[in-house]
C-alpha cells in the first residue's frame, strides 16, 4: 500500500470527526481472504448472536470469537457486523471492523459491502469509494449489491449527478447486471432528490432495454409526479404501465389517490377506489388515512369520521398517522377540545402519541391563541420519552412570539441550541419575523448574516419577511432595493412580497409607482391577489381618482375578487357624497359583499 493512499484515507476519516471510528488500519495489513477450502473442512463453532442487546455485547462476543479454535468463518463475522448495523450503530460497526483486521479475522466481498453501507449511512460515500478501491486492489470483485450500495450512498449524500453517471456506466460498460432493487434505488433516489422528470426519462429509457422496470419503479415515479403536482402525468404513466402488462398495486393507487385528493379531484378519487375494488386490491390503512387526511384538510371532519367508521367495519385498525390527521382536522376548525379528545383516545387504542401528535396539537393551540396549553404540552413531551424536534421548537417559538412573549421565544431558541436540535430555515424565518414585528430591523439583518454563516441559505420567504419589516418600519426605499435585488439572487418574488410593497407605496401616496410595480409583477408571471387590487384601489380613492380606480375594480371583478371592508366603505362614501359618481352603483353591486 502506497503512503499517499494511506494519507488520503486518513484525511477522509478525520473529516468525519464527529464519528470516532478508524478504518485505515486494515489498509496497512494483509487481507486474510477466505477460499472455499477454508470453509469446507472447518467445524462450525456455535455463535449466539441473540445475546447482543447493546454495542458492548457485540465487542465482547467478537473477542470470544477471535479466541475460538478453530476460528469462526467469515460468514459469522459478517453476521456480527450486520447485527451492529441493524442497531444503526454505523460508526461502531467500523470500529469493530478495525478490531477484526487487527486480530486477522477473515473478510470477503460481503464484508466490503457492509463497510461501504456504513460509510454511506454516515454520509461519507467518499470513504465508501475508498474502501471499494482498496478491496478491489486486493482482488475482491464487486457485485451488483456493492454497486447498488454505492448508488444509495451517493443519493443519500445528495450527489445526484454522480449517481446517474455511475448507473449509466453500469449499463454501458456492463460492469454488472442491474437488478430490480438497483433500478428502484436509482428511480427512488432521483425522485426523493427532486429530479422527478429525470426519473421519468430514465424509466422510459429502461423500457427500451432488457432491464424492464417493475411495479415498484413505476410506483416510485408515479409517487414523485403526484407529490410535485403532475397528477395528469401520473395517471398517464399508470395507463402506460398497464399497457405493458404491469398491474398497479396498492402503493401505486395510494400515491395517485393522495395526488388527486391534494387537488380536490374527488370524482377521480372515487373512480380509482372503484378500480381497486374491481381488481380485488384491498384498501389498506394508508389508503384510508390518505382519505381521512384529505377530508380533514378541507375541513370536512364529519366525512373523515365516516371513513374511520368504515375502517372499523372492515377491521382495519387506525394507526398513529390516522389519529394525527384527525387531530389536524379539528385543529384547523379551531375545535381544540375535540382535537384533545382524539389525542387522549390514542392510548386507549393501544398506541402511543408520537412527537408528530404533540406537534399537531401544540400547533393547534398556538394558532388558536392558547399558548399556555401549548406550553404545557411542550413540557410534557420529555416526560413521555419523546424528544423535541426542530418542528416542535419552531412551532412553540412562533406561538410565543405571536403572544408578544419575545423574551420567552428567544430563551427557547437558546434551549434548542443547547440541546443540539439543529434549527432549519423555517426556524430562522420564525425568529426573523419576530425581530421584524418588533421593528428590530438592524438586528434582523445581523441575524440574517449569522444564519448564512451557519450554511443556511435564505429563501424567498426569508426576504419577504425582511421586505415586510422594512415597509412597516417606514424604510420603503430599502424595501424596494431589496425587492429589485431578488432576481440576482435567483429568487422570484411572491405575490405577498409584491403586495406588501405596493400597499406601502399606496399608503405613502406613490400611486403611479405602485401601478408600475403592479405591471412589473404581472410581467414576471406573478398573479395579483385580492389584497393587491384592494391596495391599489384604496390608494386611488384616497387621491380622489375614482375614474382611474374603475379599470382596477373591473379587473378585480373579472378575477372573482371582492372589495374588502375598507374599499367597500370608501366606495359607498364616494357614491353617497356626490351624484356625479352614480356610475359606481353597478360596480359596487358587483364587488361589495352582501349589498
N, C-alpha and C positions, 0 to 999 in steps of 0.2 A: 504494500500500500504506500503510495507516494505521500510525502509530508504535506503537499498542497491540498490533497483530498481530505486529510485529517483536519487541517485548519479550516477548510470550508464547512465541514460538518460541525466542528466545534462552534463556529460563528453562528450557524443556523440554530443550534441548540441554545446557545447563550441568549440569542434574540428572544427566545420564549422563556425569559427568566421567571415569569410567574408560575411556570410549571417546573418544579425542581426534579428534572429527570436527566439522565445521561445515557446516550446510546452509542456514543462514538467509541467506547472501549472495545466493542466487538469488532470494529473495523481493523483494529490493530492485531487481533488474534486470528489464528487459522480457523476456518469453519470446520465443524465436525459434521460432515454430511452423512446422511443415512441412506444406505443402499438396501436392497431387498434382503440381502443375506443377514444384515444386522437384525432384521425383524423376524425372519423365518424361524430361527432356532433359539430365540430367547424366550424363556418363560415369562409370563406377564405378572409383575408384582401387582398386588391389589391396591388400588389408589381410590380413596374415598373422598370425592370432591364435594359431597354433600355437607362435609364438616365446615366448609368455608362460609362464614357469615359476615366477615369483615376482612379488610386487606391484610391485617396481621396474620390471620389464619392462612392466607394464601402463601405468605412468605415462610411461615412455619412448616406447611406441608411441602413446599418446594425444597427446603433444607433437609427434610426427611427423604424426599425422592432422590436427591443427588447422592445420598449416602447408601442407597439401596444397592444390593448386589444380586442379580445384575441390574444395571441402571434401567429405569423405565424407558419405553420407546418414545420417539419424538411425538407420537400421537398424544401420549399422556401429558407431556409438557405443553403442547399446543392447547389441550383441553383446559389445563390450568390457566394459561394466559386468557383463554376465552371466558372463563368464569370471572376474571377480574374485569375484562372488557364489558361483560354484561352488567357489572356493577357500575359502569360508566366511569371507572377509575382509570382513564386512559394513560395519564402520566405515570401512575403506579404500575400499570402493565409494562411500560417501557423501562421502569426501574427494575422490575422483576426480570425482564429480558436481559438487562445488563448483568444481573447476577448469574443468569443462565450461561452467558458467554464466559464469565469469569470461572465458572465451575466446569466449563467444557460440555455443557448439555447439548444434545443434538438439535439441529434446525433443519427445516426443509422449506419448500416453496410456500406451504400454507403458513409457516411462521412469518415469512416475509409479508404475506398479505395481512396478517393480524397486525403487524407493526405499522404497515402503511395505513391501515384503517385507524389506528390510534392517532397517528400524526394528522390524518385528515380531520378527525373529530376535534383535535386541538387546534384546528385551522392553521396547521403548518404543513400544507401539502408540499411545500418546497423540500422539507425534510423527508417527506414520504417518497419523493422522487429520488432523493439522495440514497435512501435505503434501497429503493428499487435498483439504482445503478450499481451499488456495491454488491448486492446479491447477484445481479446479472454478471458482473465481472468474475464472481466466484463460481460461475457455471450453473446458476439456478435459472430455469426458464420461467417466464411469466405466462400465466394462462389468462383467460378472459375474466376470471374473478378478480385477479390483480388489476387488470386494466379498468374494470368497472369500478373498483375501489378508488383508483386514482381519479377517474372521471367524477365520482361522487365528491371527492375531496376538492377538486377544482371548483365545482359548483358551490359547495359549502363556503369556500373562500371568495366567492363572487367572481372567479376568473372564468367568465363565460366564453370569451373568445378562445382561450387556451383549450377549454373543454371541447368546444366544437371542432377545433383544429385536430385534437388528438383522436376524436371519434372518426373524423373523416379520413385520417391516416390509417386507422384500423381497417376501414373499408377499402381504401385504395391500395394500401400496401399488403393487405391480407395478413396483418400481424397476428390476428386472432379472429375467429368467427364470433361476431357479437350474438349473444343470445337474447331472449325476450327481456331478461332483467336488465341487461346493458341498455337496450333500446328505451325501456321505460325510465331508467335512470337519467338518460340524456334528455328525453322529452320532458320529464318532470323537472329536471334541473333548469332547462330553458324557461319553462312556464313560471316556476317559482322565482326566477330572477327577472321576471317581467318581459321575457323575449317570446311572447306567445306566438307571434306571427312567424318567427324563426322556427319554432317548434312545429307549427302547421306546415311550413315549407319542407322541413325535414321529413315529416310524416308522408307528405306527397312524394318526396324523393324515394323513400324506403318502399312505398307501394310499387315502385317500378323495378325493385331489385328482388333478390331471392330472400331478403330479410324482411318478411312481411310483418307489419306491426300487429300486435294482438289487441284485445279489447281494452287492456289496461293503458296501452299507449294512446288509443283513440280517446278513452275517457279522460286522460290527463290533459289532452289538447282541448277537448270539449269543456272541461272544467276551467281551464285557463281563458278560453274565449268568453265563457259566461261571466267570469269574475272581472273581465275587462269590458263588459257591456256589449260584446259582439255576439248576442244571443242568436241572431239570424244565421250567422256563420256557423254557430254550434249546431243548430238544427239541420243545416245543410250537410255538415260533416256526419251527423248521425245517419242521415239518409244514405250518404255515400258508403259508410261502413256496412250498412245493411245490404246494399247492392253488392258488396264484396264478400258477402256471406258471413260477416261477423255480427253476432247478435249483441245489442247493448245489454249491459247488466244493471243491477240496481244502483251501482255507483254512477254509471252514465246518466241514468234517469234522474238521480238525486241532484246532480250538477245542473242539469237542464231545468229542473223544477225550481231550483234556487235562482237561476238566472232569470227565468220568466217571472217569478214572484217579485224579484227586485224591480221589475218594470211594470208590475201590476197587470200582467197579461194572464188573467185568471182563466179565461176560456181555454187557452192553450195548455195551462196547467191541468185543467180538468181532462183535456184530450190525452195528455201524457199519462195521467193516472189511470184512465180507462185502458190505454195501450198496455200499461204494466199488468193490469188485471187480465186482459185478454191473452197476454203472453205468459201468464202464470208466474210473474215476477212479484214476490211478496214485498209489500211495503215494510221498511224497517223503521226502527226508532229514529234514524237520521231523516228519513222521508217525512215522518210526522213532525219532527222537530223543526224542519225547514218551514213547513206549513204554519206551525204554531208561531214561529218567529216572524214570518211574513205578516200574518194576521195582526200580531201584536204591534208591529212597526206601523201598521196602518191605523192603529187604534181600535181594531176590531177584536177586543179581548173576548167578547161573547163567542165569536166563531172559533177562536183559539181554544176556548173551553170545550166547545163541541168536538173539536179534533181530539182533545185529551180523553173525552168520553169514549170515542171510537177506539182509541188506543187501549183503553181499559177493557172494552168489549172483546177486543182481539188478543187480550192477554199480552200486550206489548208494554213492558214496564217503562215508565218515564226515566230518562237518565238526567244527570245534573244539567246538561245543556238545555233540555226541555224546560226544567224549572227556571233556569236563568232567563230564558226567552220570555216566560210568563211574568217574571219579576220585572223585566224591562218594559213589558207591555203596560203593566199597571203604573210603573213609574212615569211613563210617557203621558199617561192620562192624569197624572197627579194623584192617583189613588194609592197613597203610601201605606195606608192601613191594610189594604188588600195585598200590596206587594210584600209587606212584612209578614202577613198571614201565610203567603206562599213560601216565603223564606223559612218560617218556623216549621212548616209542614215537611220540609226536606228530610229532617231527621226521622220522622215517623214512617217514611217510606224506605228506610234502611240505607239512605245515602247521607253524605255529609256535605254541607255547603263548602264550595271551593272558593278560592280567592276571587274568581270572577263573580260569584254570587254576592260576595261582600262588596266588590267594586260597583256592581249594578245598583245595589241598594244605597250605598254611600252616594253615588252619583244622583240617584233619585231624590234623596233627602236634600242634597246640596242645591239641586235645581229647583226644588220646591220650598227653598228658604228655611229648611230645618237642619241647619248646620250643626247644632248641638247633638241632634240624633245621629248625624253622620259621624261626628267625632267620637261618640260613644261606641259605634260600630268599628271605627278605625282602631280604637284602643283594644277592642275585643279580639281582633284578628290574631295577635300573637298568642293569646291565651288558648286559642283553638289549634295551635300547632301549625299555623299558616304564616307565610312571610309576605309582608307588604311588597307590592311590585311598583314599578315606576308609574303604572296607571293609578294605583291606589293613592300614591303620594300626589300625583298631578291633580287628580280629582279633588282631593281634600284641600290642597293648597288653593285651587281655584275657588272652592266653596268658601274658604276663609277670606280670601280677597273680596269675593262678592258681598260679604257682610261687613266689609271695611276693616277686617281684622288683619291688617297688613303685617304687623309685627309677628303674629302667630304663624302667618303663612311663611314668612322668611325663616322663622325658627324651625318650622317643619322641613323646609328645604335643607337647612343645615343638618338636621337629623337624618335626612335622606342620604346626604353625602357621607355622614359619619358611619352609616350602616352599609356603605358601599353599594347602594342601589343607584345604578347609573342613570342619570336623567337623560331623556331623549329630547328631540326637537320640540315635541308638544309641551314638555315640562318647561323648557326655556321660553317658549311662547307665552305660556301662562304667567311666568314671572315677569316677562317684558310687559305684558298687558297690565299687570299690577303696578309696575313703575309708571307706565304711561297714564293710567287712570288717576294716579295721584300727582300727575304733572311733574314727575321726576325725569324729565326728558334727557338731561345730560347723563344721569345715572343709567338710563335705558341704553343709550348708545355705548356707554362704557361696558355695560353688561353684554351687549352685542359683540364687542371685541373679545370679551372673556370667553363666550361660547365658541367663537370662531377659533380662538387659540386652543380650545379643547377638541378641535376637529369636528365641531358640529356646524354644518353649513346651513345658513338661514334659507328659508323658502319664501314663497310669495305671501304666506300668512304672516310671517315674521315682519316683512317690510310693510304689509298692510297695517299691522298694529302700530308700527313706528310712524307711518304716514298719518294715521288717525290721531295718534298722540300729538304730533306736531300741529295738526289742524286745530285740535281742541285747545292747544296752548298758545294759539294765535301766531304760530310760526308758519304761515301759509307759503311763503317763498321757499323755505326749506323743504316743505312737504312736496311742492311742485318739482323742485330739483330732484328729490329722491325718486319721485314717480317717473320722471324722464330718464333716470339712470337705470331703471329696472331692465329694459331690453338688453343693455350692455352686460348685465349680469346673467343673461339667458333666461329671464323671467318675464312672463306676460301678466300684467296687472289684472286682478279680478274685478268683476262688476262692482263689488263692495268698495274696493280701493278707489276706483274712478268716482264712484258716487259720493264718497266722503269728501274728496277734493272739490267736486262740482258743488256740493252742498255748502262748503266753506266759501267758495268763490261767490256763490249767490248771496250768502249771508253778509259778505263784505261789500256786496253791490257790484261785483265784477261779472255782470251777466254775459257780456259778449265773450269774455274769456271762458266762461262756463260753457257757453254754446259751442265754442271752438273745441273744447275738450270733449264734449259730447260727440261731435263729429269724428274726432280722433278715436274715441272709444269704439264707435261703430265700425270704423275702417279697420280697426285691429281685430275685428271679429268678436268683440265682447258686446253682448246684447244688453241694453239698459233695462233696469227693472222698474217697478212701480215707484220706489223711493227716488230714483234718478229723475224721472219725469216730474214727480211732485216737487222736488227741489228746484228744478228749472222754472216750473210754472209759478211757484211761490215767489221766486226771485223777480220774475217779470211782473207779477201782480203788485208786488211791493213798490215797483218803479212806475206803477200805473200804466204799464204797457199791455193792456188787455188784448189788443188786436194781435200783438206778437205772441201772446200765450196760446191763441187759438190753434195754430198748427200742432203744437205740442199736446194740447188737450185731445185733438182729433187722433193724433198718433197713439196716444195713451189708450184711448177708447178702442181703437182697432186692434191693439195688442191684448185687450181684455183686462187692462188695469183700471183701478178705481181711484178717485181722489181720496186722500187721507183727510183726517178731521180738520187740519189747518187749511189745506187747499179748499175744502168744501166751504168752510166758514168765510174765507176770503172771496170765493166766487159768489156766494149768496149776498155778501155785503155789497159787492160791486153791482149786483142786479138790483138790490133794494135802494142803492144810493143814487142811481141815475137811470132814467128811461132810455137813454141812448145805448145802454148795454142790454136791451131786450133780446138781442140775438143770442145772448148767453143762456137763455132759458132752456132751449133744446139741448145744448151741450151739458148743462147742469143735470138735466134728466138722465143723460147717458152715463155720466161719470160719478155723480154724487150718490152714495148708497142711500137706499130707502127714502127717496124723495118722491 
